[in-house]
Amino acid sequence: MAAHFGRRLRKGAATTAVAAAAVAALSASQAPGATGEDQARPATAGAATPAPEVPDATSDGNATGNSPYYTDLPPLNSPKPSPSPTAGTPVAQGDAEAGIPATVLDAYKRAEAELRAGKPGCNLPWQLLAAIGKVESDQARGGAVDAHGTTLGPILGPALDGNGFALIKDTDHGEYDGNTEYDQAVGPMQFIPSTWAWAGRDGNGDGKKDPNNVYDAALAAGHYLCRNGWDLAREGDLHSAILSYNDSQDYLNTVLSWLEYYRKGIHSVPDGTGGLPGHRSDDGTPGTPSAKPSDPPKTKPGKKPAPKPGKTGKPGGGSGDPSPKPPKHPKPPVPPTTPHTPTDTVDHLHDADTATLTAMAGHDFAERIGTRAETKADKTVAKVRIRFTISGDTDATFAGGESVATVVTDAKGVALAPALQAGEKTGDFKVTATVVGRKVKGVDYAATVTERVADTLTRTSDTPLTCTPGGEFADRVQVKATYKGAVADKVAATATLIKSPLDTTENDKGPYFKDKKGKPVRTLTDLRTDAKGLLTLPKLYADDTTGTFLLRITTAGGKTLTVELNVAPDDTSATPTPSPSASGSTDPSTSASPSPSASSSS
């Protein structure tokens, strides 16, 4: 049912067969837009591309428990959409199953739009969010939400106490689920609190991340499905993403069937009027295709269907039922003295030889963070979820643009965080590694982002820069900055007309730039190289002083380039000599000669 449960569901062959039949009847391909190669793959869990271990899709690396979800399948006959006369939304004539509550539908479409802009390579369709929302909570209990998209009542899954379900001890002190002993799935997209802690998003712009709000939950689900660089237009990635939400072949088939159904046409219905299905994965009956449009309605329009015998009768029946039926044959509880999972054996975390974390702004960190989980006896523990969280005044992220990542420890007990990417903000920040589902002191890693620098500066032209007294230089000074042979873009620089190589103070005579008011200036600050590493200075002018003058360009990190500027009358054929204003003494390095007109130094 819930994201990150990693549950395998007790469903018989009949459910799988019905789901597979419904999917096959809807489309020959489980993933629209898939290539011929993708279509050739069978739609099974085994066909899905293995998901990278970032974040983990299971509880402590294990697929345990039997948490319920809605198993009803869409009608085998597809809706027949027709253009809406008002909003242009496809309308399915007479098909109640194609109706999605208005606010819930808006949340799905808004999430798709944001992901299209932020992660265009993911190709997330809103219909996938609708399919998962249908299976998890039947579209927030038929659209029982207020004007802001928050559910009118709590939608909670069963307590994950290991008794017929996954074992996930309390991680939120009951903040979201009201349970201080075990976690429960929360909200219309059924996130468990430990997952919401890093996956939660503010989808409606109210400054809060609320799993009970359909806008927040839909956007969080979208980001969750778009991690690991998955492209949901590819069948393999689509299956991996869905299976990471709930690791069950039956779940995959059910979601895919609704995805295909919604792709063929839907219509908006008023909030609170959506129908409720009658089958859950834990009620012992397989899901069946929904009633055909030709079947007579069992309730009056706008009325919710009456509860079936043996059901709780509460809205949301399946995953949203606060009091789901216990299994007919519950497993005996495990003695509390016995560790339930590898997580229970973790005593402490230890740094796994992480090197110094330093990177230039806009670059990747060369080193990656490694954290090792160990028992009290210092033995390593595999299959434990480690959460890495970036904090501090920084725009650095993990690969993929996220500030939180969850990784499962390998056979050596080590979790290797995704690569860090520096933003444009310089300074220090922190990455903290913690154990998901267990209160163990975390490990902090200090990281630093330094300013962009260049190690080479060169002029882009070897044309001498000359001018007559009182005139203007025909050519503008342009230099190129590189760092380790690559373009050095966005590097800060200053340009100053100096007195001499030994006296780098600003000259008070000779060539000059002009400010916005046309007044002479001989120092330019806040310069920055462009995307190609180029820095083009403004036009230079000359006063009445003749001679050879020096322009020094200095970049962040201390790299400098000195450029010669010659001011001489038109009839001067001899080599210009340094002006007293350009240099306090005769200096061979400042006189014009056949040698290059620019010199670079560190």
MARZAVO-65612 format. One record per residue (C-alpha): y, z, x. Coordinates in steps of 0.05 Angstrom, whole numbers, padded with zeros to 5 digits, always signed. Layout:
N
YZX ...
END
This chain:
602
+00000+00000+00000 +00053+00022+00049 +00081-00009+00112 +00048+00020+00174 -00007+00054+00135 -00058+00010+00170 -00106+00024+00113 -00170-00011+00098 -00183-00012+00023 -00248+00001-00014 -00253-00063-00051 -00317-00099-00069 -00336-00171-00058 -00313-00186-00129 -00241-00171-00113 -00241-00214-00051 -00274-00270-00089 -00224-00268-00146 -00165-00264-00098 -00191-00322-00056 -00203-00363-00119 -00133-00351-00144 -00103-00371-00077 -00144-00434-00073 -00125-00453-00144 -00051-00445-00129 -00049-00485-00064 -00093-00519-00014 -00053-00484+00041 -00038-00410+00043 +00028-00423+00080 +00076-00475+00055 +00104-00519+00108 +00047-00506+00156 +00027-00561+00203 -00038-00598+00197 -00066-00554+00251 -00047-00491+00213 -00076-00517+00148 -00142-00528+00183 -00149-00453+00195 -00184-00411+00143 -00140-00359+00109 -00175-00298+00134 -00155-00237+00173 -00193-00263+00232 -00152-00326+00232 -00087-00290+00239 -00056-00289+00308 -00066-00218+00337 -00001-00180+00330 +00031-00154+00393 +00030-00078+00398 +00105-00072+00381 +00109-00037+00334 +00039-00015+00316 +00014-00032+00247 -00034+00025+00240 -00035+00100+00241 -00048+00119+00313 -00082+00052+00325 -00135+00065+00271 -00144+00030+00203 -00163+00090+00160 -00155+00112+00088 -00158+00078+00020 -00087+00082-00007 -00078+00043-00071 -00037-00018-00088 -00033-00065-00147 -00089-00116-00147 -00069-00158-00207 -00065-00232-00191 -00017-00284-00220 -00040-00333-00274 -00083-00389-00246 -00036-00439-00280 +00030-00444-00244 +00097-00433-00279 +00134-00495-00300 +00206-00486-00278 +00266-00519-00311 +00339-00516-00289 +00378-00457-00314 +00439-00478-00354 +00481-00423-00324 +00463-00401-00254 +00419-00458-00231 +00359-00410-00222 +00291-00441-00237 +00265-00415-00303 +00191-00412-00321 +00184-00426-00394 +00146-00372-00430 +00115-00341-00368 +00127-00266-00365 +00093-00259-00297 +00146-00303-00265 +00202-00256-00287 +00234-00212-00233 +00285-00158-00251 +00356-00182-00235 +00377-00128-00186 +00310-00130-00149 +00314-00206-00144 +00385-00202-00117 +00361-00152-00064 +00306-00199-00040 +00353-00259-00036 +00407-00219-00001 +00356-00195+00051 +00333-00267+00063 +00405-00290+00074 +00418-00235+00125 +00354-00249+00163 +00369-00324+00161 +00434-00309+00197 +00409-00254+00243 +00339-00279+00259 +00337-00353+00240 +00272-00364+00279 +00234-00318+00232 +00242-00364+00171 +00233-00307+00122 +00227-00331+00050 +00252-00282-00004 +00189-00299-00043 +00148-00261+00010 +00190-00199-00002 +00179-00209-00077 +00104-00216-00067 +00100-00152-00027 +00147-00116-00076 +00101-00139-00133 +00039-00112-00099 +00071-00047-00073 +00110-00023-00133 +00110-00079-00185 +00183-00096-00169 +00208-00023-00169 +00169-00005-00233 +00193-00065-00271 +00265-00060-00245 +00277+00014-00262 +00338+00018-00217 +00411+00036-00226 +00471-00009-00215 +00469+00004-00140 +00395-00013-00134 +00368+00058-00128 +00305+00074-00167 +00315+00118-00228 +00256+00161-00207 +00217+00172-00143 +00163+00122-00126 +00113+00159-00083 +00044+00143-00057 -00011+00195-00050 -00008+00249+00003 -00037+00220+00067 -00082+00280+00081 -00142+00242+00106 -00181+00256+00042 -00196+00185+00020 -00131+00160+00053 -00101+00155+00122 -00083+00221+00156 -00009+00223+00173 +00020+00292+00181 +00092+00306+00159 +00144+00271+00202 +00208+00279+00160 +00204+00353+00140 +00199+00328+00068 +00267+00294+00070 +00243+00230+00036 +00177+00248+00003 +00186+00322-00012 +00122+00338+00025 +00127+00382+00087 +00053+00379+00103 +00034+00305+00099 +00073+00240+00094 +00074+00198+00031 +00097+00127+00021 +00166+00123-00010 +00206+00074-00051 +00198+00003-00079 +00172-00025-00013 +00130+00038+00001 +00151+00057+00072 +00123+00120+00102 +00177+00165+00131 +00157+00156+00204 +00164+00080+00196 +00229+00085+00157 +00258+00127+00214 +00262+00064+00257 +00256+00007+00207 +00306+00033+00155 +00368-00010+00141 +00431-00005+00100 +00425-00066+00055 +00479-00050+00004 +00535-00029+00052 +00542+00043+00027 +00533+00072+00097 +00464+00101+00081 +00392+00080+00094 +00354+00100+00032 +00281+00079+00023 +00291+00089-00052 +00345+00036-00055 +00317-00034-00066 +00372-00067-00024 +00358-00021+00035 +00283-00026+00027 +00282-00102+00021 +00324-00112+00083 +00281-00062+00122 +00218-00099+00099 +00249-00165+00122 +00264-00138+00192 +00195-00107+00194 +00162-00174+00178 +00206-00211+00228 +00191-00169+00290 +00147-00191+00348 +00180-00260+00348 +00139-00282+00287 +00156-00347+00254 +00134-00339+00182 +00134-00414+00171 +00070-00413+00214 +00007-00392+00178 -00019-00349+00234 +00046-00310+00242 +00052-00303+00166 -00017-00272+00162 -00004-00226+00221 +00060-00201+00189 +00027-00187+00122 -00033-00153+00155 +00015-00110+00195 +00042-00085+00129 -00027-00066+00105 -00089-00083+00146 -00134-00108+00091 -00162-00177+00076 -00158-00162+00001 -00085-00143+00010 -00071-00207+00048 -00103-00250-00006 -00066-00215-00062 +00002-00221-00028 -00010-00294-00011 -00028-00309-00083 +00037-00280-00108 +00077-00315-00053 +00050-00382-00074 +00061-00366-00147 +00134-00345-00137 +00147-00407-00095 +00131-00450-00155 +00186-00420-00199 +00213-00354-00224 +00266-00329-00271 +00310-00268-00274 +00298-00214-00328 +00341-00154-00344 +00330-00091-00303 +00278-00045-00333 +00243-00099-00374 +00192-00122-00323 +00119-00116-00343 +00069-00070-00308 +00000-00090-00284 -00063-00053-00302 -00106-00054-00239 -00103-00014-00175 -00144-00019-00112 -00172+00051-00123 -00191+00047-00197 -00258+00015-00185 -00242-00051-00221 -00224-00116-00186 -00157-00148-00196 -00157-00207-00244 -00109-00263-00257 -00054-00242-00305 -00054-00264-00378 -00038-00337-00388 +00027-00355-00422 -00012-00378-00483 -00042-00308-00494 -00008-00270-00551 +00038-00215-00528 +00011-00145-00535 +00079-00112-00541 +00145-00130-00571 +00197-00165-00527 +00234-00115-00483 +00181-00061-00492 +00137-00036-00436 +00063-00042-00447 +00026+00019-00470 -00017+00055-00419 -00090+00036-00418 -00142+00089-00433 -00158+00129-00371 -00090+00113-00338 -00035+00163-00325 +00013+00123-00368 +00069+00133-00318 +00113+00075-00298 +00090+00042-00235 +00017+00060-00247 -00011+00040-00179 +00026+00052-00115 +00083+00084-00151 +00043+00136-00190 +00063+00205-00163 -00005+00232-00184 -00058+00178-00169 -00129+00191-00191 -00172+00223-00138 -00233+00183-00115 -00296+00193-00155 -00332+00217-00093 -00280+00249-00048 -00298+00260+00024 -00306+00332+00046 -00245+00355+00084 -00251+00357+00160 -00247+00427+00189 -00175+00439+00212 -00199+00460+00281 -00224+00390+00295 -00173+00338+00319 -00168+00283+00267 -00137+00229+00310 -00119+00215+00383 -00048+00237+00366 -00072+00307+00352 -00097+00314+00424 -00030+00296+00456 +00001+00355+00491 +00058+00322+00530 +00088+00256+00551 +00099+00235+00623 +00139+00180+00655 +00093+00123+00680 +00130+00106+00744 +00191+00075+00712 +00239+00048+00764 +00315+00055+00761 +00342+00021+00699 +00404-00018+00717 +00427-00087+00693 +00489-00129+00693 +00524-00139+00626 +00491-00196+00587 +00428-00195+00629 +00357-00169+00620 +00335-00105+00655 +00286-00123+00710 +00246-00059+00699 +00210-00037+00635 +00200+00034+00611 +00130+00062+00614 +00108+00127+00582 +00040+00160+00588 +00009+00206+00534 -00033+00262+00562 -00074+00321+00537 -00064+00393+00558 -00115+00379+00613 -00072+00319+00636 -00123+00269+00611 -00093+00204+00585 -00096+00188+00510 -00103+00117+00484 -00084+00090+00415 -00024+00136+00406 +00041+00109+00377 +00101+00120+00422 +00170+00108+00393 +00226+00086+00441 +00297+00097+00414 +00362+00074+00447 +00421+00121+00439 +00492+00126+00466 +00554+00083+00465 +00520+00018+00481 +00503-00049+00451 +00440-00055+00493 +00377-00071+00453 +00303-00084+00462 +00280-00156+00462 +00289-00181+00391 +00354-00144+00380 +00325-00077+00356 +00347-00008+00379 +00279+00024+00362 +00210+00000+00381 +00141+00030+00370 +00085+00015+00419 +00012+00037+00421 -00014+00068+00486 -00066+00026+00522 -00133+00046+00551 -00096+00083+00607 -00053+00120+00558 +00009+00081+00575 +00058+00052+00526 +00102-00002+00557 +00168-00010+00520 +00195-00080+00505 +00244-00109+00555 +00313-00080+00552 +00372-00128+00544 +00442-00107+00565 +00500-00123+00519 +00573-00130+00540 +00590-00056+00539 +00586-00025+00608 +00566+00047+00622 +00508+00093+00614 +00460+00102+00555 +00393+00135+00541 +00324+00114+00518 +00280+00169+00489 +00204+00164+00483 +00171+00207+00429 +00102+00212+00396 +00099+00187+00325 +00069+00239+00279 +00068+00297+00327 +00122+00346+00352 +00119+00337+00427 +00179+00340+00473 +00203+00270+00487 +00219+00237+00553 +00290+00212+00567 +00306+00152+00610 +00376+00140+00636 +00400+00068+00638 +00464+00036+00663 +00499-00029+00647 +00546-00053+00701 +00602-00105+00696 +00589-00178+00709 +00602-00199+00781 +00601-00262+00823 +00575-00269+00894 +00604-00338+00907 +00672-00369+00891 +00689-00441+00908 +00744-00490+00889 +00720-00547+00845 +00765-00597+00883 +00784-00607+00956 +00851-00641+00940 +00908-00607+00979 +00955-00568+00935 +01026-00591+00952 +01094-00588+00920 +01167-00603+00935 +01218-00546+00933 +01239-00530+00861 +01183-00574+00833 +01114-00561+00804 +01045-00571+00832 +01010-00632+00805 +00941-00600+00806 +00919-00535+00775 +00875-00487+00814 +00804-00485+00787 +00746-00445+00817 +00673-00436+00800 +00637-00369+00803 +00562-00361+00812 +00514-00303+00820 +00449-00313+00858 +00457-00387+00848 +00466-00383+00773 +00530-00391+00733 +00570-00327+00731 +00603-00328+00663 +00650-00276+00633 +00667-00248+00702 +00734-00212+00705 +00784-00237+00756 +00856-00230+00781 +00900-00281+00817 +00957-00259+00863 +01005-00297+00908 +01001-00254+00970 +01045-00248+01032 +00991-00258+01085 +00917-00247+01099 +00934-00179+01127 +00986-00161+01076 +00956-00174+01007 +01015-00147+00968 +01049-00193+00919 +01097-00242+00951 +01169-00243+00926 +01183-00315+00945 +01148-00382+00942 +01102-00410+00888 +01096-00374+00821 +01066-00378+00751 +01107-00371+00687 +01097-00319+00633 +01104-00334+00559 +01180-00328+00565 +01183-00376+00624 +01198-00322+00675 +01166-00325+00744 +01103-00282+00755 +01061-00279+00817 +01002-00237+00792 +00955-00255+00735 +00907-00203+00707 +00854-00202+00652 +00826-00269+00673 +00754-00285+00659 +00707-00342+00677 +00683-00386+00619 +00612-00402+00598 +00605-00451+00656 +00630-00400+00707 +00697-00437+00713 +00765-00405+00719 +00825-00451+00712 +00892-00421+00729 +00958-00439+00694 +01006-00489+00725 +01040-00468+00790 +01114-00478+00805 +01155-00475+00870 +01222-00444+00885 +01267-00470+00941 +01228-00436+00997 +01186-00483+01040 +01124-00466+01079 +01051-00450+01070 +01033-00396+01019 +00970-00361+00999 +00938-00351+00930 +00882-00299+00928 +00832-00297+00871 +00790-00233+00865 +00731-00224+00818 +00696-00161+00793 +00652-00135+00849 +00703-00152+00903 +00688-00226+00917 +00752-00263+00937 +00775-00334+00950 +00841-00351+00986 +00874-00418+00970 +00931-00450+01010 +00993-00477+00976 +01042-00521+01014 +01115-00530+00995 +01152-00584+01035 +01207-00637+01025 +01185-00708+01009 +01204-00734+01078 +01164-00681+01115 +01110-00715+01156 +01095-00659+01204 +01048-00603+01189 +01085-00549+01151 +01096-00484+01187 +01090-00416+01154 +01152-00391+01119 +01177-00322+01139 +01171-00305+01066 +01098-00326+01065 +01078-00288+01128 +01112-00237+01171 +01086-00271+01235 +01057-00336+01257 +00984-00335+01238 +00938-00393+01253 +00898-00377+01191 +00957-00391+01146 +00982-00455+01176 +00964-00523+01147 +00912-00558+01189 +00853-00605+01180 +00810-00544+01164 +00792-00529+01091 +00848-00508+01045 +00810-00449+01015 +00770-00393+01046 +00723-00345+01012 +00708-00274+01033 +00675-00213+01004 
END
